[in-house]
Amino acid sequence: MQAIIVPKSAVFEISPIEVLALKKLALVNGALAQSLTSESARREQTALLRVLMDVTARADLATQAKKVPT
């Protein structure tokens, strides 16, 4: 088995429209997760929802940090 080394963090640019699209995707994903009857499928969609929410929250923080005068 080959080990894969993943950097602890990566830096990337994301536009405000992309953040908005991710937020809308998170809303749809949350609704889907609630409607699923399969517990494993619901758990997977909820995990994806958490990732989407984390990414959008970090993108919002980065945008706010750019707006703060230095």
CHARMM-style PDB file with segment names, atoms N, HN, CA, C and O in Angstrom:
ATOM      1  N   MET     1       0.839  -1.161   0.000  1.00  0.00      PROA
ATOM      2  CA  MET     1       0.000   0.000   0.000  1.00  0.00      PROA
ATOM      3  C   MET     1       0.895   1.239   0.000  1.00  0.00      PROA
ATOM      4  O   MET     1       1.879   1.308   0.736  1.00  0.00      PROA
ATOM      5  N   GLN     2       0.546   2.193  -0.819  1.00  0.00      PROA
ATOM      6  HN  GLN     2      -0.253   2.137  -1.417  1.00  0.00      PROA
ATOM      7  CA  GLN     2       1.346   3.406  -0.947  1.00  0.00      PROA
ATOM      8  C   GLN     2       0.740   4.519  -0.096  1.00  0.00      PROA
ATOM      9  O   GLN     2      -0.468   4.751  -0.123  1.00  0.00      PROA
ATOM     10  N   ALA     3       1.591   5.198   0.653  1.00  0.00      PROA
ATOM     11  HN  ALA     3       2.573   5.010   0.676  1.00  0.00      PROA
ATOM     12  CA  ALA     3       1.132   6.304   1.490  1.00  0.00      PROA
ATOM     13  C   ALA     3       0.953   7.547   0.629  1.00  0.00      PROA
ATOM     14  O   ALA     3       1.760   7.831  -0.256  1.00  0.00      PROA
ATOM     15  N   ILE     4      -0.101   8.270   0.900  1.00  0.00      PROA
ATOM     16  HN  ILE     4      -0.758   8.040   1.619  1.00  0.00      PROA
ATOM     17  CA  ILE     4      -0.366   9.523   0.200  1.00  0.00      PROA
ATOM     18  C   ILE     4      -0.195  10.656   1.192  1.00  0.00      PROA
ATOM     19  O   ILE     4      -0.853  10.695   2.232  1.00  0.00      PROA
ATOM     20  N   ILE     5       0.689  11.572   0.861  1.00  0.00      PROA
ATOM     21  HN  ILE     5       1.223  11.540   0.016  1.00  0.00      PROA
ATOM     22  CA  ILE     5       0.937  12.710   1.732  1.00  0.00      PROA
ATOM     23  C   ILE     5       0.082  13.872   1.260  1.00  0.00      PROA
ATOM     24  O   ILE     5       0.193  14.325   0.121  1.00  0.00      PROA
ATOM     25  N   VAL     6      -0.772  14.346   2.156  1.00  0.00      PROA
ATOM     26  HN  VAL     6      -0.862  13.978   3.082  1.00  0.00      PROA
ATOM     27  CA  VAL     6      -1.658  15.459   1.831  1.00  0.00      PROA
ATOM     28  C   VAL     6      -1.218  16.658   2.655  1.00  0.00      PROA
ATOM     29  O   VAL     6      -1.047  16.546   3.869  1.00  0.00      PROA
ATOM     30  N   PRO     7      -1.030  17.813   2.003  1.00  0.00      PROA
ATOM     31  CA  PRO     7      -0.649  18.985   2.777  1.00  0.00      PROA
ATOM     32  C   PRO     7      -1.723  19.316   3.808  1.00  0.00      PROA
ATOM     33  O   PRO     7      -2.912  19.090   3.583  1.00  0.00      PROA
ATOM     34  N   LYS     8      -1.282  19.855   4.937  1.00  0.00      PROA
ATOM     35  HN  LYS     8      -0.316  20.039   5.120  1.00  0.00      PROA
ATOM     36  CA  LYS     8      -2.214  20.159   6.019  1.00  0.00      PROA
ATOM     37  C   LYS     8      -3.261  21.172   5.578  1.00  0.00      PROA
ATOM     38  O   LYS     8      -4.426  21.067   5.962  1.00  0.00      PROA
ATOM     39  N   SER     9      -2.867  22.128   4.795  1.00  0.00      PROA
ATOM     40  HN  SER     9      -1.921  22.214   4.482  1.00  0.00      PROA
ATOM     41  CA  SER     9      -3.834  23.098   4.273  1.00  0.00      PROA
ATOM     42  C   SER     9      -3.373  23.566   2.904  1.00  0.00      PROA
ATOM     43  O   SER     9      -2.185  23.560   2.583  1.00  0.00      PROA
ATOM     44  N   ALA    10      -4.331  23.963   2.127  1.00  0.00      PROA
ATOM     45  HN  ALA    10      -5.297  23.968   2.388  1.00  0.00      PROA
ATOM     46  CA  ALA    10      -4.056  24.469   0.792  1.00  0.00      PROA
ATOM     47  C   ALA    10      -4.725  25.832   0.663  1.00  0.00      PROA
ATOM     48  O   ALA    10      -5.747  26.093   1.298  1.00  0.00      PROA
ATOM     49  N   VAL    11      -4.156  26.680  -0.144  1.00  0.00      PROA
ATOM     50  HN  VAL    11      -3.326  26.468  -0.660  1.00  0.00      PROA
ATOM     51  CA  VAL    11      -4.700  28.011  -0.356  1.00  0.00      PROA
ATOM     52  C   VAL    11      -5.295  28.070  -1.755  1.00  0.00      PROA
ATOM     53  O   VAL    11      -4.657  27.683  -2.734  1.00  0.00      PROA
ATOM     54  N   PHE    12      -6.522  28.559  -1.832  1.00  0.00      PROA
ATOM     55  HN  PHE    12      -7.041  28.874  -1.037  1.00  0.00      PROA
ATOM     56  CA  PHE    12      -7.145  28.722  -3.136  1.00  0.00      PROA
ATOM     57  C   PHE    12      -8.081  29.910  -3.090  1.00  0.00      PROA
ATOM     58  O   PHE    12      -8.561  30.304  -2.027  1.00  0.00      PROA
ATOM     59  N   GLU    13      -8.330  30.469  -4.248  1.00  0.00      PROA
ATOM     60  HN  GLU    13      -7.940  30.149  -5.112  1.00  0.00      PROA
ATOM     61  CA  GLU    13      -9.235  31.611  -4.378  1.00  0.00      PROA
ATOM     62  C   GLU    13     -10.634  31.101  -4.708  1.00  0.00      PROA
ATOM     63  O   GLU    13     -10.800  30.155  -5.478  1.00  0.00      PROA
ATOM     64  N   ILE    14     -11.621  31.735  -4.119  1.00  0.00      PROA
ATOM     65  HN  ILE    14     -11.487  32.503  -3.493  1.00  0.00      PROA
ATOM     66  CA  ILE    14     -13.004  31.383  -4.419  1.00  0.00      PROA
ATOM     67  C   ILE    14     -13.783  32.688  -4.518  1.00  0.00      PROA
ATOM     68  O   ILE    14     -13.702  33.543  -3.636  1.00  0.00      PROA
ATOM     69  N   SER    15     -14.526  32.828  -5.584  1.00  0.00      PROA
ATOM     70  HN  SER    15     -14.592  32.133  -6.301  1.00  0.00      PROA
ATOM     71  CA  SER    15     -15.257  34.069  -5.820  1.00  0.00      PROA
ATOM     72  C   SER    15     -16.535  34.101  -4.983  1.00  0.00      PROA
ATOM     73  O   SER    15     -17.021  33.053  -4.559  1.00  0.00      PROA
ATOM     74  N   PRO    16     -17.079  35.285  -4.745  1.00  0.00      PROA
ATOM     75  CA  PRO    16     -18.332  35.389  -3.985  1.00  0.00      PROA
ATOM     76  C   PRO    16     -19.486  34.594  -4.622  1.00  0.00      PROA
ATOM     77  O   PRO    16     -20.316  34.032  -3.907  1.00  0.00      PROA
ATOM     78  N   ILE    17     -19.539  34.546  -5.936  1.00  0.00      PROA
ATOM     79  HN  ILE    17     -18.864  35.002  -6.517  1.00  0.00      PROA
ATOM     80  CA  ILE    17     -20.611  33.791  -6.597  1.00  0.00      PROA
ATOM     81  C   ILE    17     -20.433  32.291  -6.362  1.00  0.00      PROA
ATOM     82  O   ILE    17     -21.416  31.558  -6.257  1.00  0.00      PROA
ATOM     83  N   GLU    18     -19.184  31.835  -6.281  1.00  0.00      PROA
ATOM     84  HN  GLU    18     -18.385  32.430  -6.367  1.00  0.00      PROA
ATOM     85  CA  GLU    18     -18.933  30.423  -5.990  1.00  0.00      PROA
ATOM     86  C   GLU    18     -19.332  30.082  -4.554  1.00  0.00      PROA
ATOM     87  O   GLU    18     -19.850  28.998  -4.284  1.00  0.00      PROA
ATOM     88  N   VAL    19     -19.085  31.018  -3.641  1.00  0.00      PROA
ATOM     89  HN  VAL    19     -18.664  31.898  -3.860  1.00  0.00      PROA
ATOM     90  CA  VAL    19     -19.503  30.811  -2.247  1.00  0.00      PROA
ATOM     91  C   VAL    19     -21.021  30.719  -2.177  1.00  0.00      PROA
ATOM     92  O   VAL    19     -21.566  29.856  -1.488  1.00  0.00      PROA
ATOM     93  N   LEU    20     -21.697  31.604  -2.886  1.00  0.00      PROA
ATOM     94  HN  LEU    20     -21.254  32.305  -3.446  1.00  0.00      PROA
ATOM     95  CA  LEU    20     -23.154  31.579  -2.919  1.00  0.00      PROA
ATOM     96  C   LEU    20     -23.658  30.249  -3.488  1.00  0.00      PROA
ATOM     97  O   LEU    20     -24.609  29.671  -2.963  1.00  0.00      PROA
ATOM     98  N   ALA    21     -23.037  29.775  -4.538  1.00  0.00      PROA
ATOM     99  HN  ALA    21     -22.264  30.245  -4.965  1.00  0.00      PROA
ATOM    100  CA  ALA    21     -23.432  28.488  -5.131  1.00  0.00      PROA
ATOM    101  C   ALA    21     -23.234  27.341  -4.139  1.00  0.00      PROA
ATOM    102  O   ALA    21     -24.068  26.439  -4.058  1.00  0.00      PROA
ATOM    103  N   LEU    22     -22.133  27.374  -3.385  1.00  0.00      PROA
ATOM    104  HN  LEU    22     -21.456  28.107  -3.451  1.00  0.00      PROA
ATOM    105  CA  LEU    22     -21.889  26.329  -2.386  1.00  0.00      PROA
ATOM    106  C   LEU    22     -22.922  26.393  -1.269  1.00  0.00      PROA
ATOM    107  O   LEU    22     -23.351  25.357  -0.762  1.00  0.00      PROA
ATOM    108  N   LYS    23     -23.324  27.599  -0.883  1.00  0.00      PROA
ATOM    109  HN  LYS    23     -22.975  28.441  -1.294  1.00  0.00      PROA
ATOM    110  CA  LYS    23     -24.345  27.742   0.155  1.00  0.00      PROA
ATOM    111  C   LYS    23     -25.685  27.184  -0.322  1.00  0.00      PROA
ATOM    112  O   LYS    23     -26.393  26.525   0.439  1.00  0.00      PROA
ATOM    113  N   LYS    24     -26.027  27.447  -1.570  1.00  0.00      PROA
ATOM    114  HN  LYS    24     -25.452  27.983  -2.188  1.00  0.00      PROA
ATOM    115  CA  LYS    24     -27.271  26.900  -2.120  1.00  0.00      PROA
ATOM    116  C   LYS    24     -27.195  25.383  -2.213  1.00  0.00      PROA
ATOM    117  O   LYS    24     -28.174  24.689  -1.940  1.00  0.00      PROA
ATOM    118  N   LEU    25     -26.035  24.871  -2.597  1.00  0.00      PROA
ATOM    119  HN  LEU    25     -25.239  25.435  -2.819  1.00  0.00      PROA
ATOM    120  CA  LEU    25     -25.843  23.423  -2.639  1.00  0.00      PROA
ATOM    121  C   LEU    25     -26.003  22.824  -1.247  1.00  0.00      PROA
ATOM    122  O   LEU    25     -26.586  21.750  -1.096  1.00  0.00      PROA
ATOM    123  N   ALA    26     -25.493  23.508  -0.235  1.00  0.00      PROA
ATOM    124  HN  ALA    26     -25.019  24.381  -0.358  1.00  0.00      PROA
ATOM    125  CA  ALA    26     -25.628  23.029   1.139  1.00  0.00      PROA
ATOM    126  C   ALA    26     -27.099  22.979   1.552  1.00  0.00      PROA
ATOM    127  O   ALA    26     -27.520  22.034   2.219  1.00  0.00      PROA
ATOM    128  N   LEU    27     -27.882  23.986   1.163  1.00  0.00      PROA
ATOM    129  HN  LEU    27     -27.540  24.754   0.622  1.00  0.00      PROA
ATOM    130  CA  LEU    27     -29.317  23.976   1.484  1.00  0.00      PROA
ATOM    131  C   LEU    27     -30.022  22.779   0.850  1.00  0.00      PROA
ATOM    132  O   LEU    27     -30.808  22.089   1.499  1.00  0.00      PROA
ATOM    133  N   VAL    28     -29.729  22.550  -0.417  1.00  0.00      PROA
ATOM    134  HN  VAL    28     -29.090  23.110  -0.944  1.00  0.00      PROA
ATOM    135  CA  VAL    28     -30.345  21.420  -1.121  1.00  0.00      PROA
ATOM    136  C   VAL    28     -29.894  20.108  -0.495  1.00  0.00      PROA
ATOM    137  O   VAL    28     -30.695  19.190  -0.319  1.00  0.00      PROA
ATOM    138  N   ASN    29     -28.617  20.021  -0.161  1.00  0.00      PROA
ATOM    139  HN  ASN    29     -27.966  20.766  -0.305  1.00  0.00      PROA
ATOM    140  CA  ASN    29     -28.081  18.807   0.438  1.00  0.00      PROA
ATOM    141  C   ASN    29     -28.715  18.550   1.797  1.00  0.00      PROA
ATOM    142  O   ASN    29     -29.018  17.405   2.133  1.00  0.00      PROA
ATOM    143  N   GLY    30     -28.918  19.605   2.581  1.00  0.00      PROA
ATOM    144  HN  GLY    30     -28.671  20.534   2.308  1.00  0.00      PROA
ATOM    145  CA  GLY    30     -29.565  19.446   3.885  1.00  0.00      PROA
ATOM    146  C   GLY    30     -30.989  18.932   3.749  1.00  0.00      PROA
ATOM    147  O   GLY    30     -31.417  18.063   4.509  1.00  0.00      PROA
ATOM    148  N   ALA    31     -31.723  19.471   2.776  1.00  0.00      PROA
ATOM    149  HN  ALA    31     -31.375  20.176   2.159  1.00  0.00      PROA
ATOM    150  CA  ALA    31     -33.094  19.002   2.542  1.00  0.00      PROA
ATOM    151  C   ALA    31     -33.097  17.542   2.100  1.00  0.00      PROA
ATOM    152  O   ALA    31     -33.942  16.754   2.525  1.00  0.00      PROA
ATOM    153  N   LEU    32     -32.145  17.194   1.247  1.00  0.00      PROA
ATOM    154  HN  LEU    32     -31.458  17.834   0.902  1.00  0.00      PROA
ATOM    155  CA  LEU    32     -32.037  15.806   0.803  1.00  0.00      PROA
ATOM    156  C   LEU    32     -31.737  14.890   1.983  1.00  0.00      PROA
ATOM    157  O   LEU    32     -32.353  13.834   2.124  1.00  0.00      PROA
ATOM    158  N   ALA    33     -30.799  15.289   2.823  1.00  0.00      PROA
ATOM    159  HN  ALA    33     -30.298  16.147   2.708  1.00  0.00      PROA
ATOM    160  CA  ALA    33     -30.422  14.464   3.976  1.00  0.00      PROA
ATOM    161  C   ALA    33     -31.625  14.211   4.882  1.00  0.00      PROA
ATOM    162  O   ALA    33     -31.784  13.107   5.404  1.00  0.00      PROA
ATOM    163  N   GLN    34     -32.464  15.214   5.070  1.00  0.00      PROA
ATOM    164  HN  GLN    34     -32.334  16.110   4.646  1.00  0.00      PROA
ATOM    165  CA  GLN    34     -33.635  15.050   5.931  1.00  0.00      PROA
ATOM    166  C   GLN    34     -34.691  14.145   5.309  1.00  0.00      PROA
ATOM    167  O   GLN    34     -35.453  13.494   6.023  1.00  0.00      PROA
ATOM    168  N   SER    35     -34.738  14.104   3.990  1.00  0.00      PROA
ATOM    169  HN  SER    35     -34.119  14.633   3.410  1.00  0.00      PROA
ATOM    170  CA  SER    35     -35.794  13.340   3.325  1.00  0.00      PROA
ATOM    171  C   SER    35     -35.434  11.870   3.109  1.00  0.00      PROA
ATOM    172  O   SER    35     -36.308  11.065   2.789  1.00  0.00      PROA
ATOM    173  N   LEU    36     -34.181  11.516   3.277  1.00  0.00      PROA
ATOM    174  HN  LEU    36     -33.471  12.170   3.537  1.00  0.00      PROA
ATOM    175  CA  LEU    36     -33.756  10.141   3.015  1.00  0.00      PROA
ATOM    176  C   LEU    36     -34.239   9.192   4.107  1.00  0.00      PROA
ATOM    177  O   LEU    36     -34.231   9.536   5.290  1.00  0.00      PROA
ATOM    178  N   THR    37     -34.656   8.009   3.704  1.00  0.00      PROA
ATOM    179  HN  THR    37     -34.662   7.731   2.744  1.00  0.00      PROA
ATOM    180  CA  THR    37     -35.096   7.014   4.679  1.00  0.00      PROA
ATOM    181  C   THR    37     -33.965   6.073   5.086  1.00  0.00      PROA
ATOM    182  O   THR    37     -33.992   5.498   6.174  1.00  0.00      PROA
ATOM    183  N   SER    38     -32.981   5.918   4.219  1.00  0.00      PROA
ATOM    184  HN  SER    38     -32.959   6.385   3.335  1.00  0.00      PROA
ATOM    185  CA  SER    38     -31.836   5.065   4.525  1.00  0.00      PROA
ATOM    186  C   SER    38     -30.912   5.800   5.504  1.00  0.00      PROA
ATOM    187  O   SER    38     -30.434   6.897   5.219  1.00  0.00      PROA
ATOM    188  N   GLU    39     -30.675   5.182   6.644  1.00  0.00      PROA
ATOM    189  HN  GLU    39     -31.064   4.291   6.876  1.00  0.00      PROA
ATOM    190  CA  GLU    39     -29.844   5.814   7.671  1.00  0.00      PROA
ATOM    191  C   GLU    39     -28.416   6.056   7.177  1.00  0.00      PROA
ATOM    192  O   GLU    39     -27.830   7.097   7.472  1.00  0.00      PROA
ATOM    193  N   SER    40     -27.858   5.112   6.435  1.00  0.00      PROA
ATOM    194  HN  SER    40     -28.334   4.266   6.195  1.00  0.00      PROA
ATOM    195  CA  SER    40     -26.489   5.285   5.952  1.00  0.00      PROA
ATOM    196  C   SER    40     -26.413   6.403   4.910  1.00  0.00      PROA
ATOM    197  O   SER    40     -25.460   7.182   4.908  1.00  0.00      PROA
ATOM    198  N   ALA    41     -27.397   6.486   4.039  1.00  0.00      PROA
ATOM    199  HN  ALA    41     -28.171   5.853   4.041  1.00  0.00      PROA
ATOM    200  CA  ALA    41     -27.424   7.563   3.036  1.00  0.00      PROA
ATOM    201  C   ALA    41     -27.609   8.914   3.719  1.00  0.00      PROA
ATOM    202  O   ALA    41     -26.975   9.900   3.344  1.00  0.00      PROA
ATOM    203  N   ARG    42     -28.479   8.952   4.721  1.00  0.00      PROA
ATOM    204  HN  ARG    42     -28.994   8.152   5.025  1.00  0.00      PROA
ATOM    205  CA  ARG    42     -28.691  10.192   5.475  1.00  0.00      PROA
ATOM    206  C   ARG    42     -27.395  10.636   6.162  1.00  0.00      PROA
ATOM    207  O   ARG    42     -27.050  11.818   6.163  1.00  0.00      PROA
ATOM    208  N   ARG    43     -26.692   9.670   6.741  1.00  0.00      PROA
ATOM    209  HN  ARG    43     -26.972   8.710   6.740  1.00  0.00      PROA
ATOM    210  CA  ARG    43     -25.431   9.976   7.430  1.00  0.00      PROA
ATOM    211  C   ARG    43     -24.390  10.516   6.446  1.00  0.00      PROA
ATOM    212  O   ARG    43     -23.668  11.460   6.766  1.00  0.00      PROA
ATOM    213  N   GLU    44     -24.310   9.929   5.260  1.00  0.00      PROA
ATOM    214  HN  GLU    44     -24.896   9.162   5.000  1.00  0.00      PROA
ATOM    215  CA  GLU    44     -23.357  10.395   4.245  1.00  0.00      PROA
ATOM    216  C   GLU    44     -23.695  11.799   3.767  1.00  0.00      PROA
ATOM    217  O   GLU    44     -22.804  12.636   3.616  1.00  0.00      PROA
ATOM    218  N   GLN    45     -24.971  12.062   3.531  1.00  0.00      PROA
ATOM    219  HN  GLN    45     -25.695  11.382   3.654  1.00  0.00      PROA
ATOM    220  CA  GLN    45     -25.372  13.399   3.084  1.00  0.00      PROA
ATOM    221  C   GLN    45     -25.155  14.436   4.177  1.00  0.00      PROA
ATOM    222  O   GLN    45     -24.794  15.577   3.889  1.00  0.00      PROA
ATOM    223  N   THR    46     -25.371  14.048   5.424  1.00  0.00      PROA
ATOM    224  HN  THR    46     -25.664  13.122   5.658  1.00  0.00      PROA
ATOM    225  CA  THR    46     -25.130  14.963   6.535  1.00  0.00      PROA
ATOM    226  C   THR    46     -23.641  15.265   6.664  1.00  0.00      PROA
ATOM    227  O   THR    46     -23.263  16.397   6.967  1.00  0.00      PROA
ATOM    228  N   ALA    47     -22.802  14.273   6.439  1.00  0.00      PROA
ATOM    229  HN  ALA    47     -23.109  13.354   6.193  1.00  0.00      PROA
ATOM    230  CA  ALA    47     -21.352  14.502   6.474  1.00  0.00      PROA
ATOM    231  C   ALA    47     -20.941  15.463   5.363  1.00  0.00      PROA
ATOM    232  O   ALA    47     -20.126  16.359   5.580  1.00  0.00      PROA
ATOM    233  N   LEU    48     -21.508  15.274   4.172  1.00  0.00      PROA
ATOM    234  HN  LEU    48     -22.170  14.546   3.996  1.00  0.00      PROA
ATOM    235  CA  LEU    48     -21.220  16.187   3.071  1.00  0.00      PROA
ATOM    236  C   LEU    48     -21.701  17.594   3.406  1.00  0.00      PROA
ATOM    237  O   LEU    48     -21.023  18.575   3.099  1.00  0.00      PROA
ATOM    238  N   LEU    49     -22.854  17.692   4.026  1.00  0.00      PROA
ATOM    239  HN  LEU    49     -23.405  16.896   4.275  1.00  0.00      PROA
ATOM    240  CA  LEU    49     -23.384  18.991   4.430  1.00  0.00      PROA
ATOM    241  C   LEU    49     -22.423  19.695   5.377  1.00  0.00      PROA
ATOM    242  O   LEU    49     -22.179  20.893   5.231  1.00  0.00      PROA
ATOM    243  N   ARG    50     -21.880  18.974   6.336  1.00  0.00      PROA
ATOM    244  HN  ARG    50     -22.078  18.001   6.455  1.00  0.00      PROA
ATOM    245  CA  ARG    50     -20.917  19.571   7.282  1.00  0.00      PROA
ATOM    246  C   ARG    50     -19.676  20.101   6.559  1.00  0.00      PROA
ATOM    247  O   ARG    50     -19.163  21.170   6.890  1.00  0.00      PROA
ATOM    248  N   VAL    51     -19.207  19.349   5.578  1.00  0.00      PROA
ATOM    249  HN  VAL    51     -19.624  18.481   5.308  1.00  0.00      PROA
ATOM    250  CA  VAL    51     -18.042  19.796   4.811  1.00  0.00      PROA
ATOM    251  C   VAL    51     -18.375  21.065   4.030  1.00  0.00      PROA
ATOM    252  O   VAL    51     -17.593  22.016   4.025  1.00  0.00      PROA
ATOM    253  N   LEU    52     -19.529  21.083   3.373  1.00  0.00      PROA
ATOM    254  HN  LEU    52     -20.164  20.311   3.377  1.00  0.00      PROA
ATOM    255  CA  LEU    52     -19.937  22.271   2.619  1.00  0.00      PROA
ATOM    256  C   LEU    52     -20.072  23.483   3.533  1.00  0.00      PROA
ATOM    257  O   LEU    52     -19.652  24.585   3.178  1.00  0.00      PROA
ATOM    258  N   MET    53     -20.653  23.279   4.700  1.00  0.00      PROA
ATOM    259  HN  MET    53     -20.994  22.384   4.988  1.00  0.00      PROA
ATOM    260  CA  MET    53     -20.814  24.392   5.642  1.00  0.00      PROA
ATOM    261  C   MET    53     -19.461  24.890   6.143  1.00  0.00      PROA
ATOM    262  O   MET    53     -19.264  26.093   6.314  1.00  0.00      PROA
ATOM    263  N   ASP    54     -18.544  23.979   6.375  1.00  0.00      PROA
ATOM    264  HN  ASP    54     -18.704  23.002   6.237  1.00  0.00      PROA
ATOM    265  CA  ASP    54     -17.207  24.363   6.825  1.00  0.00      PROA
ATOM    266  C   ASP    54     -16.475  25.159   5.751  1.00  0.00      PROA
ATOM    267  O   ASP    54     -15.848  26.176   6.048  1.00  0.00      PROA
ATOM    268  N   VAL    55     -16.552  24.706   4.517  1.00  0.00      PROA
ATOM    269  HN  VAL    55     -17.061  23.880   4.275  1.00  0.00      PROA
ATOM    270  CA  VAL    55     -15.879  25.400   3.412  1.00  0.00      PROA
ATOM    271  C   VAL    55     -16.458  26.797   3.221  1.00  0.00      PROA
ATOM    272  O   VAL    55     -15.711  27.760   3.052  1.00  0.00      PROA
ATOM    273  N   THR    56     -17.790  26.912   3.247  1.00  0.00      PROA
ATOM    274  HN  THR    56     -18.397  26.129   3.385  1.00  0.00      PROA
ATOM    275  CA  THR    56     -18.396  28.231   3.056  1.00  0.00      PROA
ATOM    276  C   THR    56     -18.095  29.151   4.236  1.00  0.00      PROA
ATOM    277  O   THR    56     -17.905  30.352   4.046  1.00  0.00      PROA
ATOM    278  N   ALA    57     -18.049  28.610   5.438  1.00  0.00      PROA
ATOM    279  HN  ALA    57     -18.203  27.634   5.593  1.00  0.00      PROA
ATOM    280  CA  ALA    57     -17.712  29.434   6.605  1.00  0.00      PROA
ATOM    281  C   ALA    57     -16.280  29.957   6.503  1.00  0.00      PROA
ATOM    282  O   ALA    57     -16.021  31.123   6.797  1.00  0.00      PROA
ATOM    283  N   ARG    58     -15.360  29.102   6.091  1.00  0.00      PROA
ATOM    284  HN  ARG    58     -15.570  28.154   5.852  1.00  0.00      PROA
ATOM    285  CA  ARG    58     -13.968  29.552   5.933  1.00  0.00      PROA
ATOM    286  C   ARG    58     -13.836  30.563   4.810  1.00  0.00      PROA
ATOM    287  O   ARG    58     -13.045  31.501   4.908  1.00  0.00      PROA
ATOM    288  N   ALA    59     -14.602  30.381   3.744  1.00  0.00      PROA
ATOM    289  HN  ALA    59     -15.244  29.618   3.664  1.00  0.00      PROA
ATOM    290  CA  ALA    59     -14.574  31.344   2.645  1.00  0.00      PROA
ATOM    291  C   ALA    59     -15.115  32.695   3.111  1.00  0.00      PROA
ATOM    292  O   ALA    59     -14.572  33.740   2.752  1.00  0.00      PROA
ATOM    293  N   ASP    60     -16.180  32.677   3.907  1.00  0.00      PROA
ATOM    294  HN  ASP    60     -16.621  31.829   4.199  1.00  0.00      PROA
ATOM    295  CA  ASP    60     -16.732  33.925   4.451  1.00  0.00      PROA
ATOM    296  C   ASP    60     -15.718  34.619   5.362  1.00  0.00      PROA
ATOM    297  O   ASP    60     -15.553  35.837   5.297  1.00  0.00      PROA
ATOM    298  N   LEU    61     -15.046  33.849   6.203  1.00  0.00      PROA
ATOM    299  HN  LEU    61     -15.180  32.859   6.256  1.00  0.00      PROA
ATOM    300  CA  LEU    61     -14.026  34.423   7.091  1.00  0.00      PROA
ATOM    301  C   LEU    61     -12.885  35.049   6.294  1.00  0.00      PROA
ATOM    302  O   LEU    61     -12.399  36.128   6.633  1.00  0.00      PROA
ATOM    303  N   ALA    62     -12.467  34.371   5.248  1.00  0.00      PROA
ATOM    304  HN  ALA    62     -12.862  33.495   4.972  1.00  0.00      PROA
ATOM    305  CA  ALA    62     -11.381  34.890   4.406  1.00  0.00      PROA
ATOM    306  C   ALA    62     -11.808  36.183   3.727  1.00  0.00      PROA
ATOM    307  O   ALA    62     -11.019  37.121   3.613  1.00  0.00      PROA
ATOM    308  N   THR    63     -13.050  36.231   3.281  1.00  0.00      PROA
ATOM    309  HN  THR    63     -13.691  35.469   3.374  1.00  0.00      PROA
ATOM    310  CA  THR    63     -13.564  37.442   2.628  1.00  0.00      PROA
ATOM    311  C   THR    63     -13.624  38.585   3.631  1.00  0.00      PROA
ATOM    312  O   THR    63     -13.256  39.713   3.300  1.00  0.00      PROA
ATOM    313  N   GLN    64     -14.076  38.316   4.840  1.00  0.00      PROA
ATOM    314  HN  GLN    64     -14.375  37.400   5.109  1.00  0.00      PROA
ATOM    315  CA  GLN    64     -14.137  39.346   5.879  1.00  0.00      PROA
ATOM    316  C   GLN    64     -12.741  39.823   6.248  1.00  0.00      PROA
ATOM    317  O   GLN    64     -12.528  41.014   6.475  1.00  0.00      PROA
ATOM    318  N   ALA    65     -11.801  38.907   6.308  1.00  0.00      PROA
ATOM    319  HN  ALA    65     -11.974  37.940   6.124  1.00  0.00      PROA
ATOM    320  CA  ALA    65     -10.432  39.278   6.653  1.00  0.00      PROA
ATOM    321  C   ALA    65      -9.820  40.202   5.600  1.00  0.00      PROA
ATOM    322  O   ALA    65      -9.022  41.079   5.932  1.00  0.00      PROA
ATOM    323  N   LYS    66     -10.190  40.008   4.335  1.00  0.00      PROA
ATOM    324  HN  LYS    66     -10.838  39.296   4.066  1.00  0.00      PROA
ATOM    325  CA  LYS    66      -9.684  40.864   3.272  1.00  0.00      PROA
ATOM    326  C   LYS    66     -10.250  42.274   3.375  1.00  0.00      PROA
ATOM    327  O   LYS    66      -9.608  43.238   2.958  1.00  0.00      PROA
ATOM    328  N   LYS    67     -11.475  42.395   3.941  1.00  0.00      PROA
ATOM    329  HN  LYS    67     -11.996  41.612   4.280  1.00  0.00      PROA
ATOM    330  CA  LYS    67     -12.135  43.684   4.043  1.00  0.00      PROA
ATOM    331  C   LYS    67     -11.640  44.528   5.215  1.00  0.00      PROA
ATOM    332  O   LYS    67     -11.847  45.742   5.242  1.00  0.00      PROA
ATOM    333  N   VAL    68     -10.984  43.880   6.186  1.00  0.00      PROA
ATOM    334  HN  VAL    68     -10.816  42.895   6.164  1.00  0.00      PROA
ATOM    335  CA  VAL    68     -10.497  44.595   7.358  1.00  0.00      PROA
ATOM    336  C   VAL    68      -9.314  45.450   6.975  1.00  0.00      PROA
ATOM    337  O   VAL    68      -8.333  44.942   6.431  1.00  0.00      PROA
ATOM    338  N   PRO    69      -9.389  46.771   7.255  1.00  0.00      PROA
ATOM    339  CA  PRO    69      -8.254  47.628   6.914  1.00  0.00      PROA
ATOM    340  C   PRO    69      -7.027  47.311   7.769  1.00  0.00      PROA
ATOM    341  O   PRO    69      -7.141  46.997   8.954  1.00  0.00      PROA
ATOM    342  N   THR    70      -5.878  47.399   7.155  1.00  0.00      PROA
ATOM    343  HN  THR    70      -5.786  47.653   6.193  1.00  0.00      PROA
ATOM    344  CA  THR    70      -4.636  47.107   7.881  1.00  0.00      PROA
ATOM    345  C   THR    70      -3.932  48.347   8.311  1.00  0.00      PROA
ATOM    346  OT1 THR    70      -2.872  48.271   8.933  1.00  0.00      PROA
TER     347      THR     70
END
